[in-house]
Amino acid sequence: MQCLQRDPDAVQQIDETGFNCLHYLARYHGRKTKVLSTACSGSAGRAAARAVYKGKTGSGLLPLHLLCRYHAREEASVKVLVSAYPEAVKSRDDQGCSCLHFAAANFCSAHVLSILLEHHAAGAHETDVAGYLPLHYFALRCGLVHHGTGDGNSLGTNASQREQAEQDDLLALRVLIEANKDALMATTRSGLLPLDCLGSNDNATDKMLRLMLDMQ
């Protein structure tokens, strides 16, 4: 951070891979809210938050996309990047995935979903190129955190932690369904309903299944 304090414009410089400093911070240091906040301060930081990665693969990624992919439970950090560039919530990558898609597919909290939906409620209705809504992705991936098979965001594996994590997943599931109740009957291009996705998820629980059925 000392180098950014000496040269604030450095945050928006693009390297040979197509990323700027904020892309890397969002990818590897998403839990360090104060660092992200410092990097986003000033006009250079806000410009960095708007910078779109244009690589050979994964084109269209903003720093917020990376944060939602790799640190989808970090509410404070999500708020920092959303504040720096609110329009990022509406942006999609070259596969049609929004920040909401990334968060839903990667162990997000209900609070992070609510932050994203507050800035772009239509995101719950948007599909990617394969026809997946955020609800489809959440149904495929929910439950991984409390089984200790996540990406480093694991909440633990003792009984009380598993119960709390399940409640978090149920709340997140409810948030997504309430944001778009039609999503329950929406099919992907391959014909999958969210219920099919949940049924194929070995880590989903009976409570998740009952909630989805009750809200149809």
Phi and psi in degrees as GROMACS dihedral restraints (atoms count N, CA, C in turn):
[ dihedral_restraints ]
;  ai    aj    ak    al  type     phi  dphi    fc
    3     4     5     6     1   -63.4    20    10
    4     5     6     7     1   -35.7    20    10
    6     7     8     9     1   -67.5    20    10
    7     8     9    10     1   -34.7    20    10
    9    10    11    12     1   -70.5    20    10
   10    11    12    13     1   -33.0    20    10
   12    13    14    15     1   -68.8    20    10
   13    14    15    16     1   -34.5    20    10
   15    16    17    18     1   -76.1    20    10
   16    17    18    19     1   -34.9    20    10
   18    19    20    21     1  -137.8    20    10
   19    20    21    22     1    82.6    20    10
   21    22    23    24     1   -57.6    20    10
   22    23    24    25     1   -28.7    20    10
   24    25    26    27     1   -69.8    20    10
   25    26    27    28     1   -14.9    20    10
   27    28    29    30     1   -62.8    20    10
   28    29    30    31     1   -25.0    20    10
   30    31    32    33     1   -63.9    20    10
   31    32    33    34     1   -24.8    20    10
   33    34    35    36     1  -101.4    20    10
   34    35    36    37     1     3.8    20    10
   36    37    38    39     1   -73.3    20    10
   37    38    39    40     1   134.1    20    10
   39    40    41    42     1   -93.5    20    10
   40    41    42    43     1   133.9    20    10
   42    43    44    45     1   -90.8    20    10
   43    44    45    46     1  -174.6    20    10
   45    46    47    48     1   -68.1    20    10
   46    47    48    49     1   -17.3    20    10
   48    49    50    51     1   -87.9    20    10
   49    50    51    52     1   -13.7    20    10
   51    52    53    54     1   102.6    20    10
   52    53    54    55     1     2.1    20    10
   54    55    56    57     1   -99.8    20    10
   55    56    57    58     1   150.6    20    10
   57    58    59    60     1  -105.1    20    10
   58    59    60    61     1  -178.7    20    10
   60    61    62    63     1   -58.3    20    10
   61    62    63    64     1   -39.6    20    10
   63    64    65    66     1   -69.2    20    10
   64    65    66    67     1   -33.9    20    10
   66    67    68    69     1   -57.9    20    10
   67    68    69    70     1   -46.4    20    10
   69    70    71    72     1   -67.6    20    10
   70    71    72    73     1   -40.7    20    10
   72    73    74    75     1   -62.7    20    10
   73    74    75    76     1   -42.6    20    10
   75    76    77    78     1   -64.8    20    10
   76    77    78    79     1   -35.8    20    10
   78    79    80    81     1   -75.6    20    10
   79    80    81    82     1   -46.0    20    10
   81    82    83    84     1  -107.3    20    10
   82    83    84    85     1   -17.6    20    10
   84    85    86    87     1  -132.8    20    10
   85    86    87    88     1    39.2    20    10
   87    88    89    90     1   -63.8    20    10
   88    89    90    91     1   -18.8    20    10
   90    91    92    93     1   -84.0    20    10
   91    92    93    94     1   -11.1    20    10
   93    94    95    96     1   -91.8    20    10
   94    95    96    97     1    80.3    20    10
   96    97    98    99     1   -60.7    20    10
   97    98    99   100     1   -40.5    20    10
   99   100   101   102     1   -65.3    20    10
  100   101   102   103     1   -37.8    20    10
  102   103   104   105     1   -65.0    20    10
  103   104   105   106     1   -46.0    20    10
  105   106   107   108     1   -60.8    20    10
  106   107   108   109     1   -41.8    20    10
  108   109   110   111     1   -62.3    20    10
  109   110   111   112     1   -41.9    20    10
  111   112   113   114     1   -64.1    20    10
  112   113   114   115     1   -43.1    20    10
  114   115   116   117     1   -65.6    20    10
  115   116   117   118     1   -30.8    20    10
  117   118   119   120     1   -86.5    20    10
  118   119   120   121     1    -8.1    20    10
  120   121   122   123     1   -73.3    20    10
  121   122   123   124     1   148.4    20    10
  123   124   125   126     1    79.0    20    10
  124   125   126   127     1   172.7    20    10
  126   127   128   129     1   -64.9    20    10
  127   128   129   130     1   -35.1    20    10
  129   130   131   132     1   -66.1    20    10
  130   131   132   133     1   -40.9    20    10
  132   133   134   135     1   -66.0    20    10
  133   134   135   136     1   -39.8    20    10
  135   136   137   138     1   -67.8    20    10
  136   137   138   139     1   -35.2    20    10
  138   139   140   141     1   -66.3    20    10
  139   140   141   142     1   -39.2    20    10
  141   142   143   144     1   -63.5    20    10
  142   143   144   145     1   -36.0    20    10
  144   145   146   147     1   -67.5    20    10
  145   146   147   148     1   -21.6    20    10
  147   148   149   150     1   -92.8    20    10
  148   149   150   151     1    -5.7    20    10
  150   151   152   153     1   -72.8    20    10
  151   152   153   154     1   126.9    20    10
  153   154   155   156     1   -98.6    20    10
  154   155   156   157     1   127.2    20    10
  156   157   158   159     1   -70.2    20    10
  157   158   159   160     1   131.0    20    10
  159   160   161   162     1  -124.9    20    10
  160   161   162   163     1    53.3    20    10
  162   163   164   165     1   -84.2    20    10
  163   164   165   166     1  -177.9    20    10
  165   166   167   168     1   -68.7    20    10
  166   167   168   169     1   -32.5    20    10
  168   169   170   171     1  -127.5    20    10
  169   170   171   172     1   148.0    20    10
  171   172   173   174     1    73.3    20    10
  172   173   174   175     1    24.3    20    10
  174   175   176   177     1   -61.4    20    10
  175   176   177   178     1   149.0    20    10
  177   178   179   180     1    94.1    20    10
  178   179   180   181     1     4.0    20    10
  180   181   182   183     1   -80.4    20    10
  181   182   183   184     1   127.2    20    10
  183   184   185   186     1   -96.6    20    10
  184   185   186   187     1   163.4    20    10
  186   187   188   189     1   -52.5    20    10
  187   188   189   190     1   -37.5    20    10
  189   190   191   192     1   -65.2    20    10
  190   191   192   193     1   -35.1    20    10
  192   193   194   195     1   -58.4    20    10
  193   194   195   196     1   -45.7    20    10
  195   196   197   198     1   -65.9    20    10
  196   197   198   199     1   -40.3    20    10
  198   199   200   201     1   -62.6    20    10
  199   200   201   202     1   -42.8    20    10
  201   202   203   204     1   -70.2    20    10
  202   203   204   205     1   -24.7    20    10
  204   205   206   207     1   -78.5    20    10
  205   206   207   208     1   -40.9    20    10
  207   208   209   210     1  -107.1    20    10
  208   209   210   211     1   -15.7    20    10
  210   211   212   213     1  -142.4    20    10
  211   212   213   214     1    55.5    20    10
  213   214   215   216     1   -75.5    20    10
  214   215   216   217     1     0.2    20    10
  216   217   218   219     1  -107.0    20    10
  217   218   219   220     1     1.9    20    10
  219   220   221   222     1   -89.8    20    10
  220   221   222   223     1    83.7    20    10
  222   223   224   225     1   -60.3    20    10
  223   224   225   226     1   -44.9    20    10
  225   226   227   228     1   -63.4    20    10
  226   227   228   229     1   -40.6    20    10
  228   229   230   231     1   -67.8    20    10
  229   230   231   232     1   -39.4    20    10
  231   232   233   234     1   -61.3    20    10
  232   233   234   235     1   -42.5    20    10
  234   235   236   237     1   -61.1    20    10
  235   236   237   238     1   -38.2    20    10
  237   238   239   240     1   -62.0    20    10
  238   239   240   241     1   -48.9    20    10
  240   241   242   243     1   -71.1    20    10
  241   242   243   244     1   -35.8    20    10
  243   244   245   246     1   -64.9    20    10
  244   245   246   247     1   -40.7    20    10
  246   247   248   249     1   -64.5    20    10
  247   248   249   250     1   -37.0    20    10
  249   250   251   252     1   -68.7    20    10
  250   251   252   253     1   -33.4    20    10
  252   253   254   255     1  -154.2    20    10
  253   254   255   256     1    83.9    20    10
  255   256   257   258     1   -57.5    20    10
  256   257   258   259     1   -31.2    20    10
  258   259   260   261     1   -67.2    20    10
  259   260   261   262     1   -14.5    20    10
  261   262   263   264     1   -59.5    20    10
  262   263   264   265     1   -30.7    20    10
  264   265   266   267     1   -62.7    20    10
  265   266   267   268     1   -27.9    20    10
  267   268   269   270     1   -89.3    20    10
  268   269   270   271     1   -14.0    20    10
  270   271   272   273     1   -76.4    20    10
  271   272   273   274     1   146.2    20    10
  273   274   275   276     1  -125.2    20    10
  274   275   276   277     1   151.2    20    10
  276   277   278   279     1   -83.8    20    10
  277   278   279   280     1  -171.7    20    10
  279   280   281   282     1   -70.7    20    10
  280   281   282   283     1    -9.1    20    10
  282   283   284   285     1  -101.6    20    10
  283   284   285   286     1     6.3    20    10
  285   286   287   288     1    82.8    20    10
  286   287   288   289     1    10.3    20    10
  288   289   290   291     1   -88.3    20    10
  289   290   291   292     1   131.1    20    10
  291   292   293   294     1   -94.8    20    10
  292   293   294   295     1   176.1    20    10
  294   295   296   297     1   -59.4    20    10
  295   296   297   298     1   -33.8    20    10
  297   298   299   300     1   -66.7    20    10
  298   299   300   301     1   -39.1    20    10
  300   301   302   303     1   -59.5    20    10
  301   302   303   304     1   -47.9    20    10
  303   304   305   306     1   -62.2    20    10
  304   305   306   307     1   -44.2    20    10
  306   307   308   309     1   -64.3    20    10
  307   308   309   310     1   -44.2    20    10
  309   310   311   312     1   -63.7    20    10
  310   311   312   313     1   -30.1    20    10
  312   313   314   315     1   -87.4    20    10
  313   314   315   316     1    -3.6    20    10
  315   316   317   318     1  -136.4    20    10
  316   317   318   319     1    56.1    20    10
  318   319   320   321     1    62.7    20    10
  319   320   321   322     1    34.7    20    10
  321   322   323   324     1   -69.3    20    10
  322   323   324   325     1   160.5    20    10
  324   325   326   327     1   -92.0    20    10
  325   326   327   328     1   160.2    20    10
  327   328   329   330     1   -62.1    20    10
  328   329   330   331     1   -32.8    20    10
  330   331   332   333     1   -67.3    20    10
  331   332   333   334     1   -39.2    20    10
  333   334   335   336     1   -65.2    20    10
  334   335   336   337     1   -42.7    20    10
  336   337   338   339     1   -57.6    20    10
  337   338   339   340     1   -43.9    20    10
  339   340   341   342     1   -64.1    20    10
  340   341   342   343     1   -37.9    20    10
  342   343   344   345     1   -62.4    20    10
  343   344   345   346     1   -46.8    20    10
  345   346   347   348     1   -66.3    20    10
  346   347   348   349     1   -42.4    20    10
  348   349   350   351     1   -69.3    20    10
  349   350   351   352     1   -31.3    20    10
  351   352   353   354     1   -61.2    20    10
  352   353   354   355     1   -34.6    20    10
  354   355   356   357     1   -91.3    20    10
  355   356   357   358     1   -17.2    20    10
  357   358   359   360     1  -158.4    20    10
  358   359   360   361     1    80.4    20    10
  360   361   362   363     1   -61.8    20    10
  361   362   363   364     1   -29.2    20    10
  363   364   365   366     1   -66.0    20    10
  364   365   366   367     1   -15.4    20    10
  366   367   368   369     1   -58.6    20    10
  367   368   369   370     1   -28.5    20    10
  369   370   371   372     1   -70.5    20    10
  370   371   372   373     1   -14.3    20    10
  372   373   374   375     1  -104.2    20    10
  373   374   375   376     1    -3.2    20    10
  375   376   377   378     1   -91.3    20    10
  376   377   378   379     1   135.9    20    10
  378   379   380   381     1  -106.5    20    10
  379   380   381   382     1   154.9    20    10
  381   382   383   384     1   -87.2    20    10
  382   383   384   385     1  -171.7    20    10
  384   385   386   387     1   -65.4    20    10
  385   386   387   388     1   -21.7    20    10
  387   388   389   390     1   -93.1    20    10
  388   389   390   391     1     2.4    20    10
  390   391   392   393     1    85.6    20    10
  391   392   393   394     1    13.5    20    10
  393   394   395   396     1   -87.0    20    10
  394   395   396   397     1   129.5    20    10
  396   397   398   399     1   -85.5    20    10
  397   398   399   400     1   163.8    20    10
  399   400   401   402     1   -54.0    20    10
  400   401   402   403     1   -35.2    20    10
  402   403   404   405     1   -63.4    20    10
  403   404   405   406     1   -38.5    20    10
  405   406   407   408     1   -58.7    20    10
  406   407   408   409     1   -46.1    20    10
  408   409   410   411     1   -66.5    20    10
  409   410   411   412     1   -40.2    20    10
  411   412   413   414     1   -63.0    20    10
  412   413   414   415     1   -42.2    20    10
  414   415   416   417     1   -62.9    20    10
  415   416   417   418     1   -33.6    20    10
  417   418   419   420     1   -71.6    20    10
  418   419   420   421     1   -30.6    20    10
  420   421   422   423     1  -114.1    20    10
  421   422   423   424     1   -14.4    20    10
  423   424   425   426     1   -60.7    20    10
  424   425   426   427     1   151.9    20    10
  426   427   428   429     1    94.5    20    10
  427   428   429   430     1   -16.4    20    10
  429   430   431   432     1   -67.7    20    10
  430   431   432   433     1   -35.2    20    10
  432   433   434   435     1   -61.5    20    10
  433   434   435   436     1   -50.9    20    10
  435   436   437   438     1   -78.5    20    10
  436   437   438   439     1    -2.5    20    10
  438   439   440   441     1   -97.2    20    10
  439   440   441   442     1     4.9    20    10
  441   442   443   444     1    72.2    20    10
  442   443   444   445     1    23.8    20    10
  444   445   446   447     1  -118.8    20    10
  445   446   447   448     1    25.9    20    10
  447   448   449   450     1   -84.2    20    10
  448   449   450   451     1  -158.2    20    10
  450   451   452   453     1  -106.1    20    10
  451   452   453   454     1    29.9    20    10
  453   454   455   456     1   108.1    20    10
  454   455   456   457     1    -7.8    20    10
  456   457   458   459     1   -95.3    20    10
  457   458   459   460     1    15.8    20    10
  459   460   461   462     1   -57.0    20    10
  460   461   462   463     1   138.4    20    10
  462   463   464   465     1   -92.7    20    10
  463   464   465   466     1     1.3    20    10
  465   466   467   468     1   109.3    20    10
  466   467   468   469     1   175.2    20    10
  468   469   470   471     1  -127.1    20    10
  469   470   471   472     1     7.1    20    10
  471   472   473   474     1   -78.9    20    10
  472   473   474   475     1   167.4    20    10
  474   475   476   477     1   -59.9    20    10
  475   476   477   478     1   -45.4    20    10
  477   478   479   480     1   -66.5    20    10
  478   479   480   481     1   -37.1    20    10
  480   481   482   483     1   -69.7    20    10
  481   482   483   484     1   -37.9    20    10
  483   484   485   486     1   -64.2    20    10
  484   485   486   487     1   -41.0    20    10
  486   487   488   489     1   -64.1    20    10
  487   488   489   490     1   -43.2    20    10
  489   490   491   492     1   -64.3    20    10
  490   491   492   493     1   -42.3    20    10
  492   493   494   495     1   -64.6    20    10
  493   494   495   496     1   -37.2    20    10
  495   496   497   498     1   -64.7    20    10
  496   497   498   499     1   -40.5    20    10
  498   499   500   501     1   -63.3    20    10
  499   500   501   502     1   -37.7    20    10
  501   502   503   504     1   -63.0    20    10
  502   503   504   505     1   -43.0    20    10
  504   505   506   507     1   -64.8    20    10
  505   506   507   508     1   -40.4    20    10
  507   508   509   510     1   -63.6    20    10
  508   509   510   511     1   -40.2    20    10
  510   511   512   513     1   -66.1    20    10
  511   512   513   514     1   -42.8    20    10
  513   514   515   516     1   -63.9    20    10
  514   515   516   517     1   -40.7    20    10
  516   517   518   519     1   -61.6    20    10
  517   518   519   520     1   -42.9    20    10
  519   520   521   522     1   -63.9    20    10
  520   521   522   523     1   -41.1    20    10
  522   523   524   525     1   -59.0    20    10
  523   524   525   526     1   -45.4    20    10
  525   526   527   528     1   -66.7    20    10
  526   527   528   529     1   -41.0    20    10
  528   529   530   531     1   -67.9    20    10
  529   530   531   532     1   -42.7    20    10
  531   532   533   534     1   -65.9    20    10
  532   533   534   535     1   -27.3    20    10
  534   535   536   537     1   -73.6    20    10
  535   536   537   538     1   -23.5    20    10
  537   538   539   540     1  -159.6    20    10
  538   539   540   541     1    86.8    20    10
  540   541   542   543     1   -67.7    20    10
  541   542   543   544     1   -24.4    20    10
  543   544   545   546     1   -66.4    20    10
  544   545   546   547     1   -19.4    20    10
  546   547   548   549     1   -61.6    20    10
  547   548   549   550     1   -26.4    20    10
  549   550   551   552     1   -61.6    20    10
  550   551   552   553     1   -27.4    20    10
  552   553   554   555     1  -108.4    20    10
  553   554   555   556     1     9.1    20    10
  555   556   557   558     1   -85.2    20    10
  556   557   558   559     1   136.4    20    10
  558   559   560   561     1  -108.3    20    10
  559   560   561   562     1   148.4    20    10
  561   562   563   564     1   -74.7    20    10
  562   563   564   565     1   176.6    20    10
  564   565   566   567     1   -63.3    20    10
  565   566   567   568     1   -24.0    20    10
  567   568   569   570     1   -91.5    20    10
  568   569   570   571     1     3.9    20    10
  570   571   572   573     1    90.6    20    10
  571   572   573   574     1    15.9    20    10
  573   574   575   576     1   -88.6    20    10
  574   575   576   577     1   130.9    20    10
  576   577   578   579     1   -85.8    20    10
  577   578   579   580     1   159.1    20    10
  579   580   581   582     1   -54.3    20    10
  580   581   582   583     1   -35.5    20    10
  582   583   584   585     1   -64.9    20    10
  583   584   585   586     1   -36.3    20    10
  585   586   587   588     1   -63.8    20    10
  586   587   588   589     1   -41.6    20    10
  588   589   590   591     1   -63.0    20    10
  589   590   591   592     1   -42.8    20    10
  591   592   593   594     1   -65.2    20    10
  592   593   594   595     1   -39.4    20    10
  594   595   596   597     1   -65.4    20    10
  595   596   597   598     1   -26.7    20    10
  597   598   599   600     1   -87.2    20    10
  598   599   600   601     1    -4.7    20    10
  600   601   602   603     1   -90.9    20    10
  601   602   603   604     1   107.1    20    10
  603   604   605   606     1   -63.9    20    10
  604   605   606   607     1   -18.8    20    10
  606   607   608   609     1   -96.4    20    10
  607   608   609   610     1    -2.7    20    10
  609   610   611   612     1   -70.3    20    10
  610   611   612   613     1   155.4    20    10
  612   613   614   615     1  -114.2    20    10
  613   614   615   616     1   166.4    20    10
  615   616   617   618     1   -59.6    20    10
  616   617   618   619     1   -35.9    20    10
  618   619   620   621     1   -64.4    20    10
  619   620   621   622     1   -37.9    20    10
  621   622   623   624     1   -65.1    20    10
  622   623   624   625     1   -42.4    20    10
  624   625   626   627     1   -63.8    20    10
  625   626   627   628     1   -44.3    20    10
  627   628   629   630     1   -63.8    20    10
  628   629   630   631     1   -40.0    20    10
  630   631   632   633     1   -61.9    20    10
  631   632   633   634     1   -44.8    20    10
  633   634   635   636     1   -64.6    20    10
  634   635   636   637     1   -40.8    20    10
  636   637   638   639     1   -67.8    20    10
  637   638   639   640     1   -40.4    20    10
  639   640   641   642     1   -66.7    20    10
  640   641   642   643     1   -27.6    20    10
  642   643   644   645     1   -92.6    20    10
  643   644   645   646     1     0.4    20    10
